[in-house]
Each structure stands twice: as C-alpha cells, then as structure tokens.
C-alpha cells in the first residue's frame, strides 16, 4: 500500500502515460490528473489469493492505469522500492516507469460526473 500513497493528489502523470503525438491541430496534451484513491485489495477465497487494484481519479490518460499497475507489480516483486514511485512521477519520463500490465482483467467499473 505504501507504493500507492505517492499517487494520491494532483500530479503530471507523464511517466505513466502514452503521450499523444502533437500536431498542428493538436498542441501537446496536458497529462495532469488528480488521483483520489489507489489501493490493492485481496479478493476471492483464501485458497486462491487474488489481488485487485482500484484507482479513482478525475480522469485517466492513455495507458495510465496499465503503466501504474505494471510499476506497482515491480515494487511487489522487489524489483523497485515503494519509495521510488514519487521519483518516477516527478521524472515525467515514461522510461522511468515499469512495463505495461496486460489488458486482460482491466475493467472500467464506474464513470461519475459531479
């Protein structure tokens, strides 16, 4: 859970997003998003341990969630420290984040307008 804490708040998530290509018609996109919550939960029966990642934000950019999950899995496997997540956010460099998590199992649970 410690690795999720730095995600909370408003940040430039360039490190976790596939940057859209700018063109004459489209200036570079702002990749600032506000994450309201991010956490891992154990689900399923005790005989089959499954982990579920849930994240709530005001918006997501392309491949943001898959990139965050891939990076957090690397933390869980001991390949990077939980403390490195803030540095990854601040770097604004996609190459500093982990690999994309596979798309299967990813679902959009709810869209809210407030």
Phi and psi restraints in degrees (range 20) as a CNS / XPLOR table:
assign (resid 1 and name C) (resid 2 and name N)
       (resid 2 and name CA) (resid 2 and name C) 1.0 -59.0 20.0 2
assign (resid 2 and name N) (resid 2 and name CA)
       (resid 2 and name C) (resid 3 and name N) 1.0 -32.4 20.0 2
assign (resid 2 and name C) (resid 3 and name N)
       (resid 3 and name CA) (resid 3 and name C) 1.0 -71.5 20.0 2
assign (resid 3 and name N) (resid 3 and name CA)
       (resid 3 and name C) (resid 4 and name N) 1.0 -18.4 20.0 2
assign (resid 3 and name C) (resid 4 and name N)
       (resid 4 and name CA) (resid 4 and name C) 1.0 -81.3 20.0 2
assign (resid 4 and name N) (resid 4 and name CA)
       (resid 4 and name C) (resid 5 and name N) 1.0 -29.0 20.0 2
assign (resid 4 and name C) (resid 5 and name N)
       (resid 5 and name CA) (resid 5 and name C) 1.0 -54.3 20.0 2
assign (resid 5 and name N) (resid 5 and name CA)
       (resid 5 and name C) (resid 6 and name N) 1.0 -44.4 20.0 2
assign (resid 5 and name C) (resid 6 and name N)
       (resid 6 and name CA) (resid 6 and name C) 1.0 -64.8 20.0 2
assign (resid 6 and name N) (resid 6 and name CA)
       (resid 6 and name C) (resid 7 and name N) 1.0 -17.6 20.0 2
assign (resid 6 and name C) (resid 7 and name N)
       (resid 7 and name CA) (resid 7 and name C) 1.0 -73.3 20.0 2
assign (resid 7 and name N) (resid 7 and name CA)
       (resid 7 and name C) (resid 8 and name N) 1.0 -25.9 20.0 2
assign (resid 7 and name C) (resid 8 and name N)
       (resid 8 and name CA) (resid 8 and name C) 1.0 -69.4 20.0 2
assign (resid 8 and name N) (resid 8 and name CA)
       (resid 8 and name C) (resid 9 and name N) 1.0 134.2 20.0 2
assign (resid 8 and name C) (resid 9 and name N)
       (resid 9 and name CA) (resid 9 and name C) 1.0 112.5 20.0 2
assign (resid 9 and name N) (resid 9 and name CA)
       (resid 9 and name C) (resid 10 and name N) 1.0 -174.5 20.0 2
assign (resid 9 and name C) (resid 10 and name N)
       (resid 10 and name CA) (resid 10 and name C) 1.0 -96.7 20.0 2
assign (resid 10 and name N) (resid 10 and name CA)
       (resid 10 and name C) (resid 11 and name N) 1.0 122.5 20.0 2
assign (resid 10 and name C) (resid 11 and name N)
       (resid 11 and name CA) (resid 11 and name C) 1.0 -142.7 20.0 2
assign (resid 11 and name N) (resid 11 and name CA)
       (resid 11 and name C) (resid 12 and name N) 1.0 160.9 20.0 2
assign (resid 11 and name C) (resid 12 and name N)
       (resid 12 and name CA) (resid 12 and name C) 1.0 -83.3 20.0 2
assign (resid 12 and name N) (resid 12 and name CA)
       (resid 12 and name C) (resid 13 and name N) 1.0 113.4 20.0 2
assign (resid 12 and name C) (resid 13 and name N)
       (resid 13 and name CA) (resid 13 and name C) 1.0 -94.9 20.0 2
assign (resid 13 and name N) (resid 13 and name CA)
       (resid 13 and name C) (resid 14 and name N) 1.0 28.7 20.0 2
assign (resid 13 and name C) (resid 14 and name N)
       (resid 14 and name CA) (resid 14 and name C) 1.0 -52.9 20.0 2
assign (resid 14 and name N) (resid 14 and name CA)
       (resid 14 and name C) (resid 15 and name N) 1.0 -34.8 20.0 2
assign (resid 14 and name C) (resid 15 and name N)
       (resid 15 and name CA) (resid 15 and name C) 1.0 -64.4 20.0 2
assign (resid 15 and name N) (resid 15 and name CA)
       (resid 15 and name C) (resid 16 and name N) 1.0 -22.9 20.0 2
assign (resid 15 and name C) (resid 16 and name N)
       (resid 16 and name CA) (resid 16 and name C) 1.0 -111.9 20.0 2
assign (resid 16 and name N) (resid 16 and name CA)
       (resid 16 and name C) (resid 17 and name N) 1.0 9.1 20.0 2
assign (resid 16 and name C) (resid 17 and name N)
       (resid 17 and name CA) (resid 17 and name C) 1.0 -123.1 20.0 2
assign (resid 17 and name N) (resid 17 and name CA)
       (resid 17 and name C) (resid 18 and name N) 1.0 148.0 20.0 2
assign (resid 17 and name C) (resid 18 and name N)
       (resid 18 and name CA) (resid 18 and name C) 1.0 -80.9 20.0 2
assign (resid 18 and name N) (resid 18 and name CA)
       (resid 18 and name C) (resid 19 and name N) 1.0 114.1 20.0 2
assign (resid 18 and name C) (resid 19 and name N)
       (resid 19 and name CA) (resid 19 and name C) 1.0 -73.9 20.0 2
assign (resid 19 and name N) (resid 19 and name CA)
       (resid 19 and name C) (resid 20 and name N) 1.0 125.2 20.0 2
assign (resid 19 and name C) (resid 20 and name N)
       (resid 20 and name CA) (resid 20 and name C) 1.0 -64.6 20.0 2
assign (resid 20 and name N) (resid 20 and name CA)
       (resid 20 and name C) (resid 21 and name N) 1.0 144.7 20.0 2
assign (resid 20 and name C) (resid 21 and name N)
       (resid 21 and name CA) (resid 21 and name C) 1.0 -75.5 20.0 2
assign (resid 21 and name N) (resid 21 and name CA)
       (resid 21 and name C) (resid 22 and name N) 1.0 125.2 20.0 2
assign (resid 21 and name C) (resid 22 and name N)
       (resid 22 and name CA) (resid 22 and name C) 1.0 -72.4 20.0 2
assign (resid 22 and name N) (resid 22 and name CA)
       (resid 22 and name C) (resid 23 and name N) 1.0 151.5 20.0 2
assign (resid 22 and name C) (resid 23 and name N)
       (resid 23 and name CA) (resid 23 and name C) 1.0 -140.8 20.0 2
assign (resid 23 and name N) (resid 23 and name CA)
       (resid 23 and name C) (resid 24 and name N) 1.0 178.8 20.0 2
assign (resid 23 and name C) (resid 24 and name N)
       (resid 24 and name CA) (resid 24 and name C) 1.0 -60.8 20.0 2
assign (resid 24 and name N) (resid 24 and name CA)
       (resid 24 and name C) (resid 25 and name N) 1.0 -34.1 20.0 2
assign (resid 24 and name C) (resid 25 and name N)
       (resid 25 and name CA) (resid 25 and name C) 1.0 -83.1 20.0 2
assign (resid 25 and name N) (resid 25 and name CA)
       (resid 25 and name C) (resid 26 and name N) 1.0 -27.4 20.0 2
assign (resid 25 and name C) (resid 26 and name N)
       (resid 26 and name CA) (resid 26 and name C) 1.0 -123.2 20.0 2
assign (resid 26 and name N) (resid 26 and name CA)
       (resid 26 and name C) (resid 27 and name N) 1.0 109.5 20.0 2
assign (resid 26 and name C) (resid 27 and name N)
       (resid 27 and name CA) (resid 27 and name C) 1.0 -68.5 20.0 2
assign (resid 27 and name N) (resid 27 and name CA)
       (resid 27 and name C) (resid 28 and name N) 1.0 167.0 20.0 2
assign (resid 27 and name C) (resid 28 and name N)
       (resid 28 and name CA) (resid 28 and name C) 1.0 -55.1 20.0 2
assign (resid 28 and name N) (resid 28 and name CA)
       (resid 28 and name C) (resid 29 and name N) 1.0 135.2 20.0 2
assign (resid 28 and name C) (resid 29 and name N)
       (resid 29 and name CA) (resid 29 and name C) 1.0 -76.8 20.0 2
assign (resid 29 and name N) (resid 29 and name CA)
       (resid 29 and name C) (resid 30 and name N) 1.0 142.8 20.0 2
assign (resid 29 and name C) (resid 30 and name N)
       (resid 30 and name CA) (resid 30 and name C) 1.0 -79.3 20.0 2
assign (resid 30 and name N) (resid 30 and name CA)
       (resid 30 and name C) (resid 31 and name N) 1.0 131.3 20.0 2
assign (resid 30 and name C) (resid 31 and name N)
       (resid 31 and name CA) (resid 31 and name C) 1.0 -111.8 20.0 2
assign (resid 31 and name N) (resid 31 and name CA)
       (resid 31 and name C) (resid 32 and name N) 1.0 30.2 20.0 2
assign (resid 31 and name C) (resid 32 and name N)
       (resid 32 and name CA) (resid 32 and name C) 1.0 -83.3 20.0 2
assign (resid 32 and name N) (resid 32 and name CA)
       (resid 32 and name C) (resid 33 and name N) 1.0 127.1 20.0 2
assign (resid 32 and name C) (resid 33 and name N)
       (resid 33 and name CA) (resid 33 and name C) 1.0 -135.1 20.0 2
assign (resid 33 and name N) (resid 33 and name CA)
       (resid 33 and name C) (resid 34 and name N) 1.0 156.7 20.0 2
assign (resid 33 and name C) (resid 34 and name N)
       (resid 34 and name CA) (resid 34 and name C) 1.0 -113.4 20.0 2
assign (resid 34 and name N) (resid 34 and name CA)
       (resid 34 and name C) (resid 35 and name N) 1.0 112.3 20.0 2
assign (resid 34 and name C) (resid 35 and name N)
       (resid 35 and name CA) (resid 35 and name C) 1.0 -89.2 20.0 2
assign (resid 35 and name N) (resid 35 and name CA)
       (resid 35 and name C) (resid 36 and name N) 1.0 124.1 20.0 2
assign (resid 35 and name C) (resid 36 and name N)
       (resid 36 and name CA) (resid 36 and name C) 1.0 -90.6 20.0 2
assign (resid 36 and name N) (resid 36 and name CA)
       (resid 36 and name C) (resid 37 and name N) 1.0 -34.2 20.0 2
assign (resid 36 and name C) (resid 37 and name N)
       (resid 37 and name CA) (resid 37 and name C) 1.0 -157.4 20.0 2
assign (resid 37 and name N) (resid 37 and name CA)
       (resid 37 and name C) (resid 38 and name N) 1.0 151.1 20.0 2
assign (resid 37 and name C) (resid 38 and name N)
       (resid 38 and name CA) (resid 38 and name C) 1.0 -154.5 20.0 2
assign (resid 38 and name N) (resid 38 and name CA)
       (resid 38 and name C) (resid 39 and name N) 1.0 128.2 20.0 2
assign (resid 38 and name C) (resid 39 and name N)
       (resid 39 and name CA) (resid 39 and name C) 1.0 -161.4 20.0 2
assign (resid 39 and name N) (resid 39 and name CA)
       (resid 39 and name C) (resid 40 and name N) 1.0 157.9 20.0 2
assign (resid 39 and name C) (resid 40 and name N)
       (resid 40 and name CA) (resid 40 and name C) 1.0 -104.8 20.0 2
assign (resid 40 and name N) (resid 40 and name CA)
       (resid 40 and name C) (resid 41 and name N) 1.0 141.1 20.0 2
assign (resid 40 and name C) (resid 41 and name N)
       (resid 41 and name CA) (resid 41 and name C) 1.0 -133.5 20.0 2
assign (resid 41 and name N) (resid 41 and name CA)
       (resid 41 and name C) (resid 42 and name N) 1.0 145.4 20.0 2
assign (resid 41 and name C) (resid 42 and name N)
       (resid 42 and name CA) (resid 42 and name C) 1.0 -84.9 20.0 2
assign (resid 42 and name N) (resid 42 and name CA)
       (resid 42 and name C) (resid 43 and name N) 1.0 134.1 20.0 2
assign (resid 42 and name C) (resid 43 and name N)
       (resid 43 and name CA) (resid 43 and name C) 1.0 -133.8 20.0 2
assign (resid 43 and name N) (resid 43 and name CA)
       (resid 43 and name C) (resid 44 and name N) 1.0 163.5 20.0 2
assign (resid 43 and name C) (resid 44 and name N)
       (resid 44 and name CA) (resid 44 and name C) 1.0 88.3 20.0 2
assign (resid 44 and name N) (resid 44 and name CA)
       (resid 44 and name C) (resid 45 and name N) 1.0 178.5 20.0 2
assign (resid 44 and name C) (resid 45 and name N)
       (resid 45 and name CA) (resid 45 and name C) 1.0 -70.3 20.0 2
assign (resid 45 and name N) (resid 45 and name CA)
       (resid 45 and name C) (resid 46 and name N) 1.0 155.1 20.0 2
assign (resid 45 and name C) (resid 46 and name N)
       (resid 46 and name CA) (resid 46 and name C) 1.0 -59.9 20.0 2
assign (resid 46 and name N) (resid 46 and name CA)
       (resid 46 and name C) (resid 47 and name N) 1.0 -24.3 20.0 2
assign (resid 46 and name C) (resid 47 and name N)
       (resid 47 and name CA) (resid 47 and name C) 1.0 -76.0 20.0 2
assign (resid 47 and name N) (resid 47 and name CA)
       (resid 47 and name C) (resid 48 and name N) 1.0 -15.0 20.0 2
assign (resid 47 and name C) (resid 48 and name N)
       (resid 48 and name CA) (resid 48 and name C) 1.0 -135.3 20.0 2
assign (resid 48 and name N) (resid 48 and name CA)
       (resid 48 and name C) (resid 49 and name N) 1.0 90.6 20.0 2
assign (resid 48 and name C) (resid 49 and name N)
       (resid 49 and name CA) (resid 49 and name C) 1.0 -72.4 20.0 2
assign (resid 49 and name N) (resid 49 and name CA)
       (resid 49 and name C) (resid 50 and name N) 1.0 117.8 20.0 2
assign (resid 49 and name C) (resid 50 and name N)
       (resid 50 and name CA) (resid 50 and name C) 1.0 -121.3 20.0 2
assign (resid 50 and name N) (resid 50 and name CA)
       (resid 50 and name C) (resid 51 and name N) 1.0 145.6 20.0 2
assign (resid 50 and name C) (resid 51 and name N)
       (resid 51 and name CA) (resid 51 and name C) 1.0 -113.0 20.0 2
assign (resid 51 and name N) (resid 51 and name CA)
       (resid 51 and name C) (resid 52 and name N) 1.0 139.8 20.0 2
assign (resid 51 and name C) (resid 52 and name N)
       (resid 52 and name CA) (resid 52 and name C) 1.0 -123.3 20.0 2
assign (resid 52 and name N) (resid 52 and name CA)
       (resid 52 and name C) (resid 53 and name N) 1.0 133.0 20.0 2
assign (resid 52 and name C) (resid 53 and name N)
       (resid 53 and name CA) (resid 53 and name C) 1.0 -103.6 20.0 2
assign (resid 53 and name N) (resid 53 and name CA)
       (resid 53 and name C) (resid 54 and name N) 1.0 130.3 20.0 2
assign (resid 53 and name C) (resid 54 and name N)
       (resid 54 and name CA) (resid 54 and name C) 1.0 -123.1 20.0 2
assign (resid 54 and name N) (resid 54 and name CA)
       (resid 54 and name C) (resid 55 and name N) 1.0 135.5 20.0 2
assign (resid 54 and name C) (resid 55 and name N)
       (resid 55 and name CA) (resid 55 and name C) 1.0 -138.5 20.0 2
assign (resid 55 and name N) (resid 55 and name CA)
       (resid 55 and name C) (resid 56 and name N) 1.0 137.9 20.0 2
assign (resid 55 and name C) (resid 56 and name N)
       (resid 56 and name CA) (resid 56 and name C) 1.0 -124.4 20.0 2
assign (resid 56 and name N) (resid 56 and name CA)
       (resid 56 and name C) (resid 57 and name N) 1.0 132.6 20.0 2
assign (resid 56 and name C) (resid 57 and name N)
       (resid 57 and name CA) (resid 57 and name C) 1.0 -149.5 20.0 2
assign (resid 57 and name N) (resid 57 and name CA)
       (resid 57 and name C) (resid 58 and name N) 1.0 167.8 20.0 2
assign (resid 57 and name C) (resid 58 and name N)
       (resid 58 and name CA) (resid 58 and name C) 1.0 -74.1 20.0 2
assign (resid 58 and name N) (resid 58 and name CA)
       (resid 58 and name C) (resid 59 and name N) 1.0 -20.7 20.0 2
assign (resid 58 and name C) (resid 59 and name N)
       (resid 59 and name CA) (resid 59 and name C) 1.0 -171.6 20.0 2
assign (resid 59 and name N) (resid 59 and name CA)
       (resid 59 and name C) (resid 60 and name N) 1.0 162.6 20.0 2
assign (resid 59 and name C) (resid 60 and name N)
       (resid 60 and name CA) (resid 60 and name C) 1.0 -127.5 20.0 2
assign (resid 60 and name N) (resid 60 and name CA)
       (resid 60 and name C) (resid 61 and name N) 1.0 147.6 20.0 2
assign (resid 60 and name C) (resid 61 and name N)
       (resid 61 and name CA) (resid 61 and name C) 1.0 -100.2 20.0 2
assign (resid 61 and name N) (resid 61 and name CA)
       (resid 61 and name C) (resid 62 and name N) 1.0 171.6 20.0 2
assign (resid 61 and name C) (resid 62 and name N)
       (resid 62 and name CA) (resid 62 and name C) 1.0 -58.9 20.0 2
assign (resid 62 and name N) (resid 62 and name CA)
       (resid 62 and name C) (resid 63 and name N) 1.0 125.3 20.0 2
assign (resid 62 and name C) (resid 63 and name N)
       (resid 63 and name CA) (resid 63 and name C) 1.0 66.3 20.0 2
assign (resid 63 and name N) (resid 63 and name CA)
       (resid 63 and name C) (resid 64 and name N) 1.0 14.5 20.0 2
assign (resid 63 and name C) (resid 64 and name N)
       (resid 64 and name CA) (resid 64 and name C) 1.0 -62.4 20.0 2
assign (resid 64 and name N) (resid 64 and name CA)
       (resid 64 and name C) (resid 65 and name N) 1.0 -50.0 20.0 2
assign (resid 64 and name C) (resid 65 and name N)
       (resid 65 and name CA) (resid 65 and name C) 1.0 -67.4 20.0 2
assign (resid 65 and name N) (resid 65 and name CA)
       (resid 65 and name C) (resid 66 and name N) 1.0 -42.9 20.0 2
assign (resid 65 and name C) (resid 66 and name N)
       (resid 66 and name CA) (resid 66 and name C) 1.0 -62.0 20.0 2
assign (resid 66 and name N) (resid 66 and name CA)
       (resid 66 and name C) (resid 67 and name N) 1.0 -38.0 20.0 2
assign (resid 66 and name C) (resid 67 and name N)
       (resid 67 and name CA) (resid 67 and name C) 1.0 -70.4 20.0 2
assign (resid 67 and name N) (resid 67 and name CA)
       (resid 67 and name C) (resid 68 and name N) 1.0 -42.1 20.0 2
assign (resid 67 and name C) (resid 68 and name N)
       (resid 68 and name CA) (resid 68 and name C) 1.0 -61.9 20.0 2
assign (resid 68 and name N) (resid 68 and name CA)
       (resid 68 and name C) (resid 69 and name N) 1.0 -47.3 20.0 2
assign (resid 68 and name C) (resid 69 and name N)
       (resid 69 and name CA) (resid 69 and name C) 1.0 -61.6 20.0 2
assign (resid 69 and name N) (resid 69 and name CA)
       (resid 69 and name C) (resid 70 and name N) 1.0 -45.1 20.0 2
assign (resid 69 and name C) (resid 70 and name N)
       (resid 70 and name CA) (resid 70 and name C) 1.0 -58.7 20.0 2
assign (resid 70 and name N) (resid 70 and name CA)
       (resid 70 and name C) (resid 71 and name N) 1.0 -39.7 20.0 2
assign (resid 70 and name C) (resid 71 and name N)
       (resid 71 and name CA) (resid 71 and name C) 1.0 -69.1 20.0 2
assign (resid 71 and name N) (resid 71 and name CA)
       (resid 71 and name C) (resid 72 and name N) 1.0 -42.9 20.0 2
assign (resid 71 and name C) (resid 72 and name N)
       (resid 72 and name CA) (resid 72 and name C) 1.0 -67.7 20.0 2
assign (resid 72 and name N) (resid 72 and name CA)
       (resid 72 and name C) (resid 73 and name N) 1.0 -32.5 20.0 2
assign (resid 72 and name C) (resid 73 and name N)
       (resid 73 and name CA) (resid 73 and name C) 1.0 -63.5 20.0 2
assign (resid 73 and name N) (resid 73 and name CA)
       (resid 73 and name C) (resid 74 and name N) 1.0 -39.0 20.0 2
assign (resid 73 and name C) (resid 74 and name N)
       (resid 74 and name CA) (resid 74 and name C) 1.0 -61.9 20.0 2
assign (resid 74 and name N) (resid 74 and name CA)
       (resid 74 and name C) (resid 75 and name N) 1.0 -36.4 20.0 2
assign (resid 74 and name C) (resid 75 and name N)
       (resid 75 and name CA) (resid 75 and name C) 1.0 -62.6 20.0 2
assign (resid 75 and name N) (resid 75 and name CA)
       (resid 75 and name C) (resid 76 and name N) 1.0 -47.3 20.0 2
assign (resid 75 and name C) (resid 76 and name N)
       (resid 76 and name CA) (resid 76 and name C) 1.0 -61.8 20.0 2
assign (resid 76 and name N) (resid 76 and name CA)
       (resid 76 and name C) (resid 77 and name N) 1.0 -30.9 20.0 2
assign (resid 76 and name C) (resid 77 and name N)
       (resid 77 and name CA) (resid 77 and name C) 1.0 -85.3 20.0 2
assign (resid 77 and name N) (resid 77 and name CA)
       (resid 77 and name C) (resid 78 and name N) 1.0 -1.7 20.0 2
assign (resid 77 and name C) (resid 78 and name N)
       (resid 78 and name CA) (resid 78 and name C) 1.0 81.4 20.0 2
assign (resid 78 and name N) (resid 78 and name CA)
       (resid 78 and name C) (resid 79 and name N) 1.0 12.2 20.0 2
assign (resid 78 and name C) (resid 79 and name N)
       (resid 79 and name CA) (resid 79 and name C) 1.0 -82.7 20.0 2
assign (resid 79 and name N) (resid 79 and name CA)
       (resid 79 and name C) (resid 80 and name N) 1.0 -17.7 20.0 2
assign (resid 79 and name C) (resid 80 and name N)
       (resid 80 and name CA) (resid 80 and name C) 1.0 -150.0 20.0 2
assign (resid 80 and name N) (resid 80 and name CA)
       (resid 80 and name C) (resid 81 and name N) 1.0 160.9 20.0 2
assign (resid 80 and name C) (resid 81 and name N)
       (resid 81 and name CA) (resid 81 and name C) 1.0 -90.9 20.0 2
assign (resid 81 and name N) (resid 81 and name CA)
       (resid 81 and name C) (resid 82 and name N) 1.0 156.8 20.0 2
assign (resid 81 and name C) (resid 82 and name N)
       (resid 82 and name CA) (resid 82 and name C) 1.0 -60.8 20.0 2
assign (resid 82 and name N) (resid 82 and name CA)
       (resid 82 and name C) (resid 83 and name N) 1.0 -33.4 20.0 2
assign (resid 82 and name C) (resid 83 and name N)
       (resid 83 and name CA) (resid 83 and name C) 1.0 -68.9 20.0 2
assign (resid 83 and name N) (resid 83 and name CA)
       (resid 83 and name C) (resid 84 and name N) 1.0 -13.6 20.0 2
assign (resid 83 and name C) (resid 84 and name N)
       (resid 84 and name CA) (resid 84 and name C) 1.0 -78.8 20.0 2
assign (resid 84 and name N) (resid 84 and name CA)
       (resid 84 and name C) (resid 85 and name N) 1.0 -14.0 20.0 2
assign (resid 84 and name C) (resid 85 and name N)
       (resid 85 and name CA) (resid 85 and name C) 1.0 -63.6 20.0 2
assign (resid 85 and name N) (resid 85 and name CA)
       (resid 85 and name C) (resid 86 and name N) 1.0 -43.5 20.0 2
assign (resid 85 and name C) (resid 86 and name N)
       (resid 86 and name CA) (resid 86 and name C) 1.0 -61.9 20.0 2
assign (resid 86 and name N) (resid 86 and name CA)
       (resid 86 and name C) (resid 87 and name N) 1.0 -40.9 20.0 2
assign (resid 86 and name C) (resid 87 and name N)
       (resid 87 and name CA) (resid 87 and name C) 1.0 -62.4 20.0 2
assign (resid 87 and name N) (resid 87 and name CA)
       (resid 87 and name C) (resid 88 and name N) 1.0 -37.6 20.0 2
assign (resid 87 and name C) (resid 88 and name N)
       (resid 88 and name CA) (resid 88 and name C) 1.0 -64.5 20.0 2
assign (resid 88 and name N) (resid 88 and name CA)
       (resid 88 and name C) (resid 89 and name N) 1.0 -43.9 20.0 2
assign (resid 88 and name C) (resid 89 and name N)
       (resid 89 and name CA) (resid 89 and name C) 1.0 -60.8 20.0 2
assign (resid 89 and name N) (resid 89 and name CA)
       (resid 89 and name C) (resid 90 and name N) 1.0 -48.0 20.0 2
assign (resid 89 and name C) (resid 90 and name N)
       (resid 90 and name CA) (resid 90 and name C) 1.0 -67.0 20.0 2
assign (resid 90 and name N) (resid 90 and name CA)
       (resid 90 and name C) (resid 91 and name N) 1.0 -26.0 20.0 2
assign (resid 90 and name C) (resid 91 and name N)
       (resid 91 and name CA) (resid 91 and name C) 1.0 -68.0 20.0 2
assign (resid 91 and name N) (resid 91 and name CA)
       (resid 91 and name C) (resid 92 and name N) 1.0 -28.1 20.0 2
assign (resid 91 and name C) (resid 92 and name N)
       (resid 92 and name CA) (resid 92 and name C) 1.0 53.0 20.0 2
assign (resid 92 and name N) (resid 92 and name CA)
       (resid 92 and name C) (resid 93 and name N) 1.0 34.5 20.0 2
assign (resid 92 and name C) (resid 93 and name N)
       (resid 93 and name CA) (resid 93 and name C) 1.0 -126.2 20.0 2
assign (resid 93 and name N) (resid 93 and name CA)
       (resid 93 and name C) (resid 94 and name N) 1.0 114.0 20.0 2
assign (resid 93 and name C) (resid 94 and name N)
       (resid 94 and name CA) (resid 94 and name C) 1.0 -57.3 20.0 2
assign (resid 94 and name N) (resid 94 and name CA)
       (resid 94 and name C) (resid 95 and name N) 1.0 -31.5 20.0 2
assign (resid 94 and name C) (resid 95 and name N)
       (resid 95 and name CA) (resid 95 and name C) 1.0 -71.1 20.0 2
assign (resid 95 and name N) (resid 95 and name CA)
       (resid 95 and name C) (resid 96 and name N) 1.0 -12.1 20.0 2
assign (resid 95 and name C) (resid 96 and name N)
       (resid 96 and name CA) (resid 96 and name C) 1.0 -84.6 20.0 2
assign (resid 96 and name N) (resid 96 and name CA)
       (resid 96 and name C) (resid 97 and name N) 1.0 -12.7 20.0 2
assign (resid 96 and name C) (resid 97 and name N)
       (resid 97 and name CA) (resid 97 and name C) 1.0 -90.7 20.0 2
assign (resid 97 and name N) (resid 97 and name CA)
       (resid 97 and name C) (resid 98 and name N) 1.0 170.5 20.0 2
assign (resid 97 and name C) (resid 98 and name N)
       (resid 98 and name CA) (resid 98 and name C) 1.0 -78.7 20.0 2
assign (resid 98 and name N) (resid 98 and name CA)
       (resid 98 and name C) (resid 99 and name N) 1.0 -177.1 20.0 2
assign (resid 98 and name C) (resid 99 and name N)
       (resid 99 and name CA) (resid 99 and name C) 1.0 -69.1 20.0 2
assign (resid 99 and name N) (resid 99 and name CA)
       (resid 99 and name C) (resid 100 and name N) 1.0 157.4 20.0 2
assign (resid 99 and name C) (resid 100 and name N)
       (resid 100 and name CA) (resid 100 and name C) 1.0 -68.3 20.0 2
assign (resid 100 and name N) (resid 100 and name CA)
       (resid 100 and name C) (resid 101 and name N) 1.0 136.3 20.0 2
assign (resid 100 and name C) (resid 101 and name N)
       (resid 101 and name CA) (resid 101 and name C) 1.0 -70.6 20.0 2
assign (resid 101 and name N) (resid 101 and name CA)
       (resid 101 and name C) (resid 102 and name N) 1.0 149.8 20.0 2
assign (resid 101 and name C) (resid 102 and name N)
       (resid 102 and name CA) (resid 102 and name C) 1.0 -63.5 20.0 2
assign (resid 102 and name N) (resid 102 and name CA)
       (resid 102 and name C) (resid 103 and name N) 1.0 151.3 20.0 2
assign (resid 102 and name C) (resid 103 and name N)
       (resid 103 and name CA) (resid 103 and name C) 1.0 -73.3 20.0 2
assign (resid 103 and name N) (resid 103 and name CA)
       (resid 103 and name C) (resid 104 and name N) 1.0 -22.5 20.0 2
assign (resid 103 and name C) (resid 104 and name N)
       (resid 104 and name CA) (resid 104 and name C) 1.0 -67.9 20.0 2
assign (resid 104 and name N) (resid 104 and name CA)
       (resid 104 and name C) (resid 105 and name N) 1.0 139.3 20.0 2
assign (resid 104 and name C) (resid 105 and name N)
       (resid 105 and name CA) (resid 105 and name C) 1.0 91.8 20.0 2
assign (resid 105 and name N) (resid 105 and name CA)
       (resid 105 and name C) (resid 106 and name N) 1.0 -13.8 20.0 2
assign (resid 105 and name C) (resid 106 and name N)
       (resid 106 and name CA) (resid 106 and name C) 1.0 -81.9 20.0 2
assign (resid 106 and name N) (resid 106 and name CA)
       (resid 106 and name C) (resid 107 and name N) 1.0 129.0 20.0 2
assign (resid 106 and name C) (resid 107 and name N)
       (resid 107 and name CA) (resid 107 and name C) 1.0 -142.9 20.0 2
assign (resid 107 and name N) (resid 107 and name CA)
       (resid 107 and name C) (resid 108 and name N) 1.0 145.7 20.0 2
assign (resid 107 and name C) (resid 108 and name N)
       (resid 108 and name CA) (resid 108 and name C) 1.0 -86.9 20.0 2
assign (resid 108 and name N) (resid 108 and name CA)
       (resid 108 and name C) (resid 109 and name N) 1.0 115.4 20.0 2
assign (resid 108 and name C) (resid 109 and name N)
       (resid 109 and name CA) (resid 109 and name C) 1.0 -85.8 20.0 2
assign (resid 109 and name N) (resid 109 and name CA)
       (resid 109 and name C) (resid 110 and name N) 1.0 -39.2 20.0 2
assign (resid 109 and name C) (resid 110 and name N)
       (resid 110 and name CA) (resid 110 and name C) 1.0 -159.0 20.0 2
assign (resid 110 and name N) (resid 110 and name CA)
       (resid 110 and name C) (resid 111 and name N) 1.0 144.7 20.0 2
assign (resid 110 and name C) (resid 111 and name N)
       (resid 111 and name CA) (resid 111 and name C) 1.0 -120.4 20.0 2
assign (resid 111 and name N) (resid 111 and name CA)
       (resid 111 and name C) (resid 112 and name N) 1.0 128.4 20.0 2
assign (resid 111 and name C) (resid 112 and name N)
       (resid 112 and name CA) (resid 112 and name C) 1.0 -124.1 20.0 2
assign (resid 112 and name N) (resid 112 and name CA)
       (resid 112 and name C) (resid 113 and name N) 1.0 147.2 20.0 2
assign (resid 112 and name C) (resid 113 and name N)
       (resid 113 and name CA) (resid 113 and name C) 1.0 -123.7 20.0 2
assign (resid 113 and name N) (resid 113 and name CA)
       (resid 113 and name C) (resid 114 and name N) 1.0 128.1 20.0 2
